[in-house]
Amino acid sequence: MNFLEYKGYYTKIEYSAEDKVLFGKIEGIADLVNFESESVDAIEKEFQDAVDYYLDFCKEHNTEPNKPYKGAFNVRISPDLHRQLAMYAYMNDESLNKTVERVLEGYVISMTKI
């Protein structure tokens, strides 16, 4: 796979044929932090250095680094599905957020078993 993880941050490694380099950016943060390497052997270290640079930069500037994921996101679905989920949540005495979380968790677990 082309994905790397370091200190809870993720990236997807891509290749630019035009520039003849591997590159990526830290995913899941508001800031743009990217990196590149001409070497397959060095790209993981470049990613780790980029994460460390980002964390050091935030510390030096007294800013809180973005968490890779906050646990909240907007999803657009059909009104009918929204109603069905809301009614299911109501009938099971749980919040709509909890119902959606359980559904998504079940889906992700089932997909990782493939």
The first five atom37 places (N, CA, C, CB, O) and aatype in JSON, in Angstrom:
{
  "aatype": [12, 2, 13, 10, 6, 18, 11, 7, 18, 18, 16, 11, 9, 6, 18, 15, 0, 6, 3, 11, 19, 10, 13, 7, 11, 9, 6, 7, 9, 0, 3, 10, 19, 2, 13, 6, 15, 6, 15, 19, 3, 0, 9, 6, 11, 6, 13, 5, 3, 0, 19, 3, 18, 18, 10, 3, 13, 4, 11, 6, 8, 2, 16, 6, 14, 2, 11, 14, 18, 11, 7, 0, 13, 2, 19, 1, 9, 15, 14, 3, 10, 8, 1, 5, 10, 0, 12, 18, 0, 18, 12, 2, 3, 6, 15, 10, 2, 11, 16, 19, 6, 1, 19, 10, 6, 7, 18, 19, 9, 15, 12, 16, 11, 9],
  "atom_mask": [
    [1, 1, 1, 1, 1],
    [1, 1, 1, 1, 1],
    [1, 1, 1, 1, 1],
    [1, 1, 1, 1, 1],
    [1, 1, 1, 1, 1],
    [1, 1, 1, 1, 1],
    [1, 1, 1, 1, 1],
    [1, 1, 1, 0, 1],
    [1, 1, 1, 1, 1],
    [1, 1, 1, 1, 1],
    [1, 1, 1, 1, 1],
    [1, 1, 1, 1, 1],
    [1, 1, 1, 1, 1],
    [1, 1, 1, 1, 1],
    [1, 1, 1, 1, 1],
    [1, 1, 1, 1, 1],
    [1, 1, 1, 1, 1],
    [1, 1, 1, 1, 1],
    [1, 1, 1, 1, 1],
    [1, 1, 1, 1, 1],
    [1, 1, 1, 1, 1],
    [1, 1, 1, 1, 1],
    [1, 1, 1, 1, 1],
    [1, 1, 1, 0, 1],
    [1, 1, 1, 1, 1],
    [1, 1, 1, 1, 1],
    [1, 1, 1, 1, 1],
    [1, 1, 1, 0, 1],
    [1, 1, 1, 1, 1],
    [1, 1, 1, 1, 1],
    [1, 1, 1, 1, 1],
    [1, 1, 1, 1, 1],
    [1, 1, 1, 1, 1],
    [1, 1, 1, 1, 1],
    [1, 1, 1, 1, 1],
    [1, 1, 1, 1, 1],
    [1, 1, 1, 1, 1],
    [1, 1, 1, 1, 1],
    [1, 1, 1, 1, 1],
    [1, 1, 1, 1, 1],
    [1, 1, 1, 1, 1],
    [1, 1, 1, 1, 1],
    [1, 1, 1, 1, 1],
    [1, 1, 1, 1, 1],
    [1, 1, 1, 1, 1],
    [1, 1, 1, 1, 1],
    [1, 1, 1, 1, 1],
    [1, 1, 1, 1, 1],
    [1, 1, 1, 1, 1],
    [1, 1, 1, 1, 1],
    [1, 1, 1, 1, 1],
    [1, 1, 1, 1, 1],
    [1, 1, 1, 1, 1],
    [1, 1, 1, 1, 1],
    [1, 1, 1, 1, 1],
    [1, 1, 1, 1, 1],
    [1, 1, 1, 1, 1],
    [1, 1, 1, 1, 1],
    [1, 1, 1, 1, 1],
    [1, 1, 1, 1, 1],
    [1, 1, 1, 1, 1],
    [1, 1, 1, 1, 1],
    [1, 1, 1, 1, 1],
    [1, 1, 1, 1, 1],
    [1, 1, 1, 1, 1],
    [1, 1, 1, 1, 1],
    [1, 1, 1, 1, 1],
    [1, 1, 1, 1, 1],
    [1, 1, 1, 1, 1],
    [1, 1, 1, 1, 1],
    [1, 1, 1, 0, 1],
    [1, 1, 1, 1, 1],
    [1, 1, 1, 1, 1],
    [1, 1, 1, 1, 1],
    [1, 1, 1, 1, 1],
    [1, 1, 1, 1, 1],
    [1, 1, 1, 1, 1],
    [1, 1, 1, 1, 1],
    [1, 1, 1, 1, 1],
    [1, 1, 1, 1, 1],
    [1, 1, 1, 1, 1],
    [1, 1, 1, 1, 1],
    [1, 1, 1, 1, 1],
    [1, 1, 1, 1, 1],
    [1, 1, 1, 1, 1],
    [1, 1, 1, 1, 1],
    [1, 1, 1, 1, 1],
    [1, 1, 1, 1, 1],
    [1, 1, 1, 1, 1],
    [1, 1, 1, 1, 1],
    [1, 1, 1, 1, 1],
    [1, 1, 1, 1, 1],
    [1, 1, 1, 1, 1],
    [1, 1, 1, 1, 1],
    [1, 1, 1, 1, 1],
    [1, 1, 1, 1, 1],
    [1, 1, 1, 1, 1],
    [1, 1, 1, 1, 1],
    [1, 1, 1, 1, 1],
    [1, 1, 1, 1, 1],
    [1, 1, 1, 1, 1],
    [1, 1, 1, 1, 1],
    [1, 1, 1, 1, 1],
    [1, 1, 1, 1, 1],
    [1, 1, 1, 1, 1],
    [1, 1, 1, 0, 1],
    [1, 1, 1, 1, 1],
    [1, 1, 1, 1, 1],
    [1, 1, 1, 1, 1],
    [1, 1, 1, 1, 1],
    [1, 1, 1, 1, 1],
    [1, 1, 1, 1, 1],
    [1, 1, 1, 1, 1],
    [1, 1, 1, 1, 1]
  ],
  "atom_positions": [
    [[0.84, -1.18, 0.0], [0.0, 0.0, 0.0], [0.89, 1.24, 0.0], [-0.96, 0.0, 1.22], [2.06, 1.2, 0.38]],
    [[0.31, 2.33, -0.42], [1.04, 3.59, -0.51], [0.79, 4.5, 0.68], [0.66, 4.31, -1.78], [1.08, 5.69, 0.61]],
    [[0.27, 3.96, 1.78], [-0.07, 4.77, 2.94], [0.95, 4.58, 4.05], [-1.46, 4.43, 3.44], [1.44, 3.47, 4.29]],
    [[1.27, 5.68, 4.72], [2.18, 5.64, 5.86], [1.5, 6.31, 7.05], [3.54, 6.33, 5.53], [0.67, 7.19, 6.88]],
    [[1.87, 5.87, 8.26], [1.37, 6.47, 9.5], [2.55, 6.76, 10.4], [0.35, 5.53, 10.21], [3.49, 5.97, 10.48]],
    [[2.5, 7.91, 11.08], [3.55, 8.29, 12.02], [2.93, 9.24, 13.03], [4.77, 8.95, 11.28], [2.39, 10.28, 12.65]],
    [[3.01, 8.89, 14.3], [2.49, 9.72, 15.4], [1.02, 10.08, 15.22], [3.31, 10.98, 15.52], [0.59, 11.17, 15.61]],
    [[0.25, 9.18, 14.63], [-1.17, 9.43, 14.44], [-1.5, 10.24, 13.2], [0.0, 0.0, 0.0], [-2.67, 10.55, 12.97]],
    [[-0.51, 10.58, 12.39], [-0.72, 11.32, 11.15], [-0.51, 10.37, 9.97], [0.25, 12.55, 11.06], [0.27, 9.42, 10.05]],
    [[-1.22, 10.64, 8.89], [-1.2, 9.74, 7.74], [-0.85, 10.49, 6.47], [-2.55, 9.05, 7.58], [-1.01, 11.7, 6.36]],
    [[-0.35, 9.72, 5.51], [-0.11, 10.25, 4.17], [-0.28, 9.14, 3.15], [1.3, 10.87, 4.07], [-0.21, 7.95, 3.47]],
    [[-0.5, 9.55, 1.93], [-0.53, 8.64, 0.79], [0.62, 9.05, -0.11], [-1.93, 8.68, 0.02], [0.71, 10.21, -0.52]],
    [[1.49, 8.12, -0.43], [2.65, 8.4, -1.28], [2.22, 8.31, -2.74], [3.82, 7.41, -0.98], [1.59, 7.34, -3.16]],
    [[2.58, 9.34, -3.51], [2.26, 9.38, -4.93], [3.55, 9.62, -5.71], [1.21, 10.5, -5.24], [4.59, 9.96, -5.15]],
    [[3.47, 9.43, -7.02], [4.63, 9.6, -7.88], [4.34, 10.62, -8.97], [5.06, 8.27, -8.5], [3.28, 10.55, -9.61]],
    [[5.25, 11.55, -9.19], [5.15, 12.51, -10.28], [6.13, 12.09, -11.37], [5.43, 13.97, -9.79], [7.35, 12.21, -11.19]],
    [[5.6, 11.61, -12.48], [6.47, 11.21, -13.6], [7.16, 12.44, -14.19], [5.65, 10.47, -14.68], [8.29, 12.36, -14.66]],
    [[6.47, 13.56, -14.17], [7.04, 14.79, -14.73], [8.27, 15.24, -13.94], [6.0, 15.91, -14.73], [9.29, 15.58, -14.53]],
    [[8.16, 15.22, -12.61], [9.27, 15.66, -11.76], [10.19, 14.52, -11.33], [8.73, 16.35, -10.54], [11.27, 14.76, -10.78]],
    [[9.76, 13.29, -11.57], [10.5, 12.09, -11.18], [10.79, 12.06, -9.68], [11.82, 12.01, -11.97], [11.91, 11.81, -9.25]],
    [[9.72, 12.34, -8.89], [9.84, 12.3, -7.43], [8.61, 11.63, -6.82], [10.01, 13.72, -6.86], [7.51, 11.65, -7.39]],
    [[8.83, 11.05, -5.67], [7.74, 10.59, -4.82], [7.35, 11.77, -3.95], [8.16, 9.33, -3.95], [8.21, 12.56, -3.56]],
    [[6.06, 11.89, -3.63], [5.64, 13.03, -2.82], [4.4, 12.66, -2.01], [5.37, 14.26, -3.69], [3.73, 11.66, -2.27]],
    [[4.11, 13.5, -1.04], [2.9, 13.33, -0.24], [2.67, 14.57, 0.59], [0.0, 0.0, 0.0], [3.46, 15.51, 0.56]],
    [[1.57, 14.57, 1.31], [1.26, 15.63, 2.26], [0.6, 15.0, 3.47], [0.34, 16.72, 1.62], [0.0, 13.93, 3.38]],
    [[0.72, 15.67, 4.6], [0.07, 15.16, 5.8], [-1.43, 15.34, 5.63], [0.58, 15.9, 7.09], [-1.9, 16.44, 5.38]],
    [[-2.17, 14.26, 5.76], [-3.62, 14.27, 5.57], [-4.33, 14.56, 6.89], [-4.1, 12.94, 4.99], [-3.82, 14.25, 7.97]],
    [[-5.5, 15.15, 6.78], [-6.36, 15.32, 7.95], [-6.05, 16.52, 8.82], [0.0, 0.0, 0.0], [-6.54, 16.6, 9.95]],
    [[-5.25, 17.45, 8.32], [-4.97, 18.68, 9.07], [-5.32, 19.87, 8.18], [-3.48, 18.74, 9.54], [-5.34, 19.75, 6.96]],
    [[-5.59, 21.01, 8.82], [-5.96, 22.2, 8.06], [-4.75, 22.82, 7.36], [-6.61, 23.23, 8.98], [-4.9, 23.45, 6.31]],
    [[-3.57, 22.64, 7.93], [-2.35, 23.21, 7.35], [-1.85, 22.35, 6.2], [-1.26, 23.36, 8.43], [-2.12, 21.15, 6.14]],
    [[-1.11, 22.97, 5.29], [-0.51, 22.24, 4.18], [0.94, 21.93, 4.53], [-0.6, 23.05, 2.86], [1.77, 22.83, 4.6]],
    [[1.23, 20.66, 4.74], [2.59, 20.21, 5.01], [2.87, 19.07, 4.04], [2.78, 19.75, 6.52], [2.29, 17.99, 4.14]],
    [[3.77, 19.34, 3.09], [4.09, 18.31, 2.11], [5.58, 17.97, 2.14], [3.68, 18.77, 0.71], [6.37, 18.63, 2.82]],
    [[5.93, 16.95, 1.4], [7.31, 16.45, 1.38], [7.52, 15.68, 0.09], [7.61, 15.55, 2.62], [6.56, 15.3, -0.58]],
    [[8.79, 15.46, -0.25], [9.1, 14.68, -1.45], [10.47, 14.05, -1.33], [9.04, 15.56, -2.7], [11.27, 14.41, -0.47]],
    [[10.7, 13.09, -2.2], [12.0, 12.42, -2.25], [12.17, 11.77, -3.61], [12.12, 11.36, -1.12], [11.2, 11.32, -4.22]],
    [[13.39, 11.74, -4.08], [13.7, 11.02, -5.31], [13.94, 9.54, -5.03], [14.92, 11.63, -6.01], [14.03, 8.73, -5.95]],
    [[14.03, 9.18, -3.75], [14.39, 7.83, -3.36], [13.25, 7.12, -2.63], [15.63, 7.85, -2.49], [12.66, 7.66, -1.7]],
    [[12.96, 5.91, -3.06], [11.97, 5.08, -2.36], [12.43, 4.82, -0.94], [11.74, 3.75, -3.12], [11.62, 4.81, -0.01]],
    [[13.72, 4.6, -0.76], [14.25, 4.3, 0.57], [14.14, 5.47, 1.53], [15.69, 3.89, 0.46], [14.11, 5.27, 2.74]],
    [[14.07, 6.7, 1.02], [14.06, 7.89, 1.88], [12.68, 8.5, 2.11], [14.96, 8.92, 1.29], [12.54, 9.37, 2.96]],
    [[11.67, 8.07, 1.36], [10.38, 8.76, 1.43], [9.72, 8.64, 2.8], [9.45, 8.21, 0.38], [9.1, 9.6, 3.26]],
    [[9.84, 7.51, 3.46], [9.23, 7.36, 4.79], [9.9, 8.31, 5.79], [9.35, 5.9, 5.28], [9.21, 8.91, 6.61]],
    [[11.21, 8.45, 5.72], [11.93, 9.38, 6.6], [11.51, 10.81, 6.32], [13.45, 9.22, 6.44], [11.37, 11.61, 7.24]],
    [[11.32, 11.15, 5.05], [10.87, 12.5, 4.69], [9.5, 12.79, 5.3], [10.82, 12.66, 3.15], [9.26, 13.9, 5.8]],
    [[8.61, 11.81, 5.27], [7.29, 11.97, 5.89], [7.42, 12.18, 7.4], [6.41, 10.74, 5.59], [6.8, 13.08, 7.96]],
    [[8.23, 11.35, 8.04], [8.42, 11.49, 9.48], [9.02, 12.85, 9.83], [9.32, 10.37, 10.01], [8.61, 13.48, 10.8]],
    [[9.98, 13.29, 9.05], [10.58, 14.62, 9.26], [9.54, 15.72, 9.09], [11.76, 14.85, 8.29], [9.55, 16.71, 9.82]],
    [[8.62, 15.56, 8.12], [7.58, 16.56, 7.9], [6.63, 16.63, 9.09], [6.79, 16.23, 6.62], [6.23, 17.72, 9.5]],
    [[6.27, 15.49, 9.64], [5.4, 15.47, 10.83], [6.12, 16.12, 12.0], [4.99, 14.01, 11.2], [5.55, 16.96, 12.69]],
    [[7.38, 15.74, 12.22], [8.14, 16.33, 13.33], [8.3, 17.84, 13.14], [9.53, 15.66, 13.43], [8.2, 18.6, 14.11]],
    [[8.56, 18.28, 11.91], [8.67, 19.71, 11.62], [7.36, 20.42, 11.97], [9.04, 19.94, 10.13], [7.37, 21.47, 12.61]],
    [[6.25, 19.85, 11.55], [4.94, 20.43, 11.82], [4.7, 20.56, 13.32], [3.83, 19.58, 11.17], [4.27, 21.61, 13.79]],
    [[4.97, 19.5, 14.06], [4.76, 19.53, 15.51], [5.7, 20.54, 16.18], [4.97, 18.14, 16.11], [5.28, 21.25, 17.09]],
    [[6.95, 20.6, 15.75], [7.9, 21.57, 16.3], [7.48, 23.0, 15.96], [9.32, 21.3, 15.75], [7.55, 23.88, 16.81]],
    [[7.03, 23.23, 14.73], [6.58, 24.55, 14.3], [5.42, 25.02, 15.18], [6.15, 24.52, 12.82], [5.4, 26.16, 15.64]],
    [[4.47, 24.14, 15.4], [3.32, 24.49, 16.24], [3.76, 24.82, 17.66], [2.29, 23.34, 16.26], [3.27, 25.78, 18.26]],
    [[4.68, 24.04, 18.19], [5.18, 24.28, 19.55], [5.9, 25.63, 19.64], [6.13, 23.14, 19.97], [5.69, 26.4, 20.58]],
    [[6.74, 25.91, 18.66], [7.5, 27.17, 18.64], [6.58, 28.39, 18.53], [8.49, 27.17, 17.48], [6.89, 29.45, 19.06]],
    [[5.45, 28.23, 17.85], [4.53, 29.35, 17.64], [3.34, 29.32, 18.59], [4.04, 29.34, 16.21], [2.35, 30.03, 18.4]],
    [[3.45, 28.48, 19.61], [2.41, 28.4, 20.64], [1.02, 28.14, 20.05], [2.38, 29.68, 21.45], [0.03, 28.71, 20.51]],
    [[0.96, 27.3, 19.05], [-0.33, 26.93, 18.47], [-0.54, 25.43, 18.66], [-0.41, 27.31, 16.97], [0.4, 24.65, 18.68]],
    [[-1.78, 25.07, 18.8], [-2.13, 23.67, 18.98], [-2.12, 22.99, 17.61], [-3.53, 23.52, 19.66], [-2.79, 23.44, 16.69]],
    [[-1.35, 21.91, 17.46], [-1.37, 21.21, 16.17], [-2.76, 20.63, 15.92], [-0.3, 20.08, 16.12], [-3.45, 20.2, 16.85]],
    [[-3.15, 20.63, 14.66], [-4.42, 20.01, 14.33], [-4.35, 18.54, 14.69], [-4.78, 20.19, 12.83], [-3.36, 17.86, 14.41]],
    [[-5.38, 18.07, 15.29], [-5.49, 16.63, 15.49], [-5.77, 16.05, 14.11], [-6.63, 16.24, 16.54], [-6.46, 16.67, 13.3]],
    [[-5.25, 14.87, 13.82], [-5.5, 14.32, 12.5], [-7.0, 14.23, 12.18], [-4.88, 12.94, 12.38], [-7.41, 14.49, 11.04]],
    [[-7.81, 13.88, 13.17], [-9.25, 13.84, 12.96], [-9.95, 14.24, 14.24], [-9.71, 12.43, 12.51], [-9.56, 13.83, 15.33]],
    [[-10.98, 15.06, 14.1], [-11.68, 15.6, 15.26], [-12.83, 14.71, 15.71], [-12.2, 16.97, 14.95], [-13.3, 14.83, 16.84]],
    [[-13.29, 13.82, 14.84], [-14.43, 12.98, 15.19], [-15.76, 13.58, 14.77], [0.0, 0.0, 0.0], [-16.81, 13.11, 15.2]],
    [[-15.72, 14.61, 13.95], [-16.95, 15.22, 13.45], [-16.79, 15.53, 11.97], [-17.3, 16.51, 14.26], [-15.75, 16.02, 11.53]],
    [[-17.83, 15.23, 11.2], [-17.83, 15.58, 9.79], [-19.28, 15.63, 9.3], [-17.0, 14.55, 8.96], [-20.16, 14.99, 9.86]],
    [[-19.5, 16.39, 8.25], [-20.84, 16.51, 7.67], [-21.0, 15.49, 6.56], [-21.09, 17.94, 7.14], [-20.1, 15.27, 5.75]],
    [[-22.16, 14.88, 6.52], [-22.48, 13.91, 5.48], [-23.81, 14.3, 4.86], [-22.53, 12.45, 6.06], [-24.77, 14.58, 5.57]],
    [[-23.87, 14.33, 3.55], [-25.12, 14.63, 2.86], [-25.76, 13.32, 2.41], [-24.87, 15.58, 1.63], [-25.15, 12.52, 1.69]],
    [[-26.98, 13.1, 2.85], [-27.73, 11.89, 2.49], [-29.13, 12.31, 2.07], [-27.78, 10.87, 3.69], [-29.53, 13.46, 2.23]],
    [[-29.86, 11.37, 1.52], [-31.22, 11.68, 1.09], [-32.11, 11.95, 2.31], [-31.81, 10.52, 0.24], [-31.87, 11.39, 3.38]],
    [[-33.1, 12.8, 2.16], [-34.02, 13.06, 3.27], [-34.7, 11.79, 3.79], [-35.08, 14.07, 2.85], [-34.93, 11.65, 4.99]],
    [[-35.02, 10.86, 2.87], [-35.67, 9.62, 3.29], [-34.75, 8.78, 4.18], [-36.1, 8.8, 2.07], [-35.19, 8.25, 5.2]],
    [[-33.48, 8.65, 3.79], [-32.55, 7.9, 4.62], [-32.34, 8.6, 5.96], [-31.2, 7.73, 3.89], [-32.24, 7.94, 7.0]],
    [[-32.27, 9.92, 5.94], [-32.14, 10.7, 7.18], [-33.31, 10.38, 8.12], [-32.08, 12.23, 6.86], [-33.12, 10.14, 9.31]],
    [[-34.52, 10.38, 7.58], [-35.71, 10.08, 8.38], [-35.63, 8.66, 8.93], [-36.98, 10.25, 7.54], [-35.91, 8.44, 10.11]],
    [[-35.26, 7.71, 8.09], [-35.18, 6.32, 8.54], [-34.16, 6.15, 9.67], [-34.81, 5.4, 7.36], [-34.42, 5.47, 10.66]],
    [[-32.99, 6.78, 9.51], [-31.97, 6.7, 10.56], [-32.45, 7.36, 11.85], [-30.67, 7.36, 10.09], [-32.25, 6.84, 12.94]],
    [[-33.08, 8.52, 11.7], [-33.58, 9.24, 12.88], [-34.64, 8.4, 13.62], [-34.17, 10.6, 12.47], [-34.62, 8.34, 14.85]],
    [[-35.54, 7.78, 12.88], [-36.57, 6.95, 13.51], [-35.96, 5.71, 14.15], [-37.63, 6.54, 12.47], [-36.36, 5.32, 15.24]],
    [[-35.0, 5.1, 13.48], [-34.31, 3.94, 14.06], [-33.62, 4.33, 15.37], [-33.29, 3.36, 13.06], [-33.71, 3.61, 16.36]],
    [[-32.95, 5.46, 15.36], [-32.27, 5.94, 16.58], [-33.28, 6.19, 17.69], [-31.48, 7.23, 16.29], [-33.08, 5.77, 18.83]],
    [[-34.37, 6.86, 17.35], [-35.41, 7.17, 18.33], [-35.97, 5.89, 18.94], [-36.54, 7.98, 17.69], [-36.12, 5.78, 20.16]],
    [[-36.28, 4.91, 18.1], [-36.89, 3.66, 18.56], [-35.9, 2.81, 19.37], [-37.41, 2.85, 17.37], [-36.31, 1.92, 20.12]],
    [[-34.62, 3.08, 19.22], [-33.61, 2.34, 19.98], [-33.03, 3.19, 21.11], [-32.49, 1.88, 19.05], [-32.01, 2.84, 21.7]],
    [[-33.69, 4.3, 21.39], [-33.33, 5.18, 22.5], [-31.85, 5.58, 22.47], [-33.65, 4.5, 23.82], [-31.15, 5.52, 23.48]],
    [[-31.41, 5.99, 21.3], [-30.04, 6.5, 21.18], [-30.04, 7.7, 20.25], [-29.07, 5.4, 20.66], [-31.01, 7.93, 19.51]],
    [[-28.97, 8.46, 20.27], [-28.89, 9.64, 19.42], [-28.65, 9.22, 17.97], [-27.76, 10.58, 19.9], [-28.17, 8.12, 17.69]],
    [[-28.99, 10.12, 17.06], [-28.72, 9.88, 15.65], [-27.21, 9.72, 15.43], [-29.27, 11.03, 14.79], [-26.79, 8.86, 14.66]],
    [[-26.41, 10.54, 16.1], [-24.95, 10.41, 15.97], [-24.49, 9.03, 16.37], [-24.25, 11.46, 16.84], [-23.66, 8.43, 15.67]],
    [[-25.0, 8.5, 17.47], [-24.58, 7.17, 17.95], [-24.99, 6.1, 16.94], [-25.2, 6.87, 19.34], [-24.22, 5.17, 16.67]],
    [[-26.19, 6.22, 16.39], [-26.66, 5.25, 15.4], [-25.75, 5.26, 14.18], [-28.11, 5.54, 15.0], [-25.32, 4.21, 13.71]],
    [[-25.47, 6.44, 13.66], [-24.61, 6.55, 12.48], [-23.21, 6.02, 12.79], [-24.52, 8.03, 12.0], [-22.61, 5.32, 11.97]],
    [[-22.69, 6.33, 13.98], [-21.37, 5.83, 14.37], [-21.36, 4.3, 14.37], [-20.99, 6.37, 15.77], [-20.42, 3.7, 13.86]],
    [[-22.39, 3.68, 14.95], [-22.43, 2.21, 14.99], [-22.51, 1.61, 13.6], [-23.62, 1.73, 15.83], [-21.85, 0.61, 13.31]],
    [[-23.32, 2.22, 12.73], [-23.44, 1.72, 11.36], [-22.1, 1.81, 10.63], [-24.53, 2.52, 10.59], [-21.67, 0.86, 9.98]],
    [[-21.45, 2.97, 10.74], [-20.16, 3.14, 10.08], [-19.11, 2.2, 10.65], [-19.7, 4.58, 10.2], [-18.31, 1.63, 9.9]],
    [[-19.11, 2.05, 11.95], [-18.14, 1.14, 12.58], [-18.34, -0.28, 12.08], [-18.27, 1.19, 14.11], [-17.37, -0.97, 11.77]],
    [[-19.6, -0.73, 12.0], [-19.88, -2.07, 11.49], [-19.42, -2.23, 10.06], [0.0, 0.0, 0.0], [-18.89, -3.28, 9.68]],
    [[-19.62, -1.2, 9.26], [-19.2, -1.25, 7.86], [-17.68, -1.34, 7.75], [-19.7, -0.02, 7.11], [-17.16, -2.16, 7.0]],
    [[-16.97, -0.5, 8.49], [-15.51, -0.51, 8.43], [-14.95, -1.84, 8.92], [-14.92, 0.65, 9.27], [-14.01, -2.37, 8.33]],
    [[-15.51, -2.37, 9.98], [-15.05, -3.67, 10.49], [-15.28, -4.75, 9.44], [-15.79, -4.04, 11.82], [-14.4, -5.59, 9.21]],
    [[-16.43, -4.74, 8.79], [-16.71, -5.76, 7.77], [-15.77, -5.6, 6.57], [-18.18, -5.66, 7.3], [-15.37, -6.6, 5.97]],
    [[-15.42, -4.37, 6.22], [-14.54, -4.14, 5.08], [-13.1, -4.54, 5.38], [-14.59, -2.68, 4.67], [-12.39, -4.96, 4.47]],
    [[-12.67, -4.43, 6.62], [-11.29, -4.8, 6.94], [-11.1, -6.3, 7.01], [-10.86, -4.17, 8.26], [-9.97, -6.79, 7.05]],
    [[-12.19, -7.05, 7.03], [-12.11, -8.52, 7.06], [-12.0, -9.11, 5.67], [-13.32, -9.1, 7.76], [-11.82, -10.32, 5.51]],
    [[-12.12, -8.25, 4.65], [-12.07, -8.74, 3.26], [-10.65, -9.08, 2.88], [-12.64, -7.7, 2.28], [-10.4, -9.51, 1.76]]
  ]
}
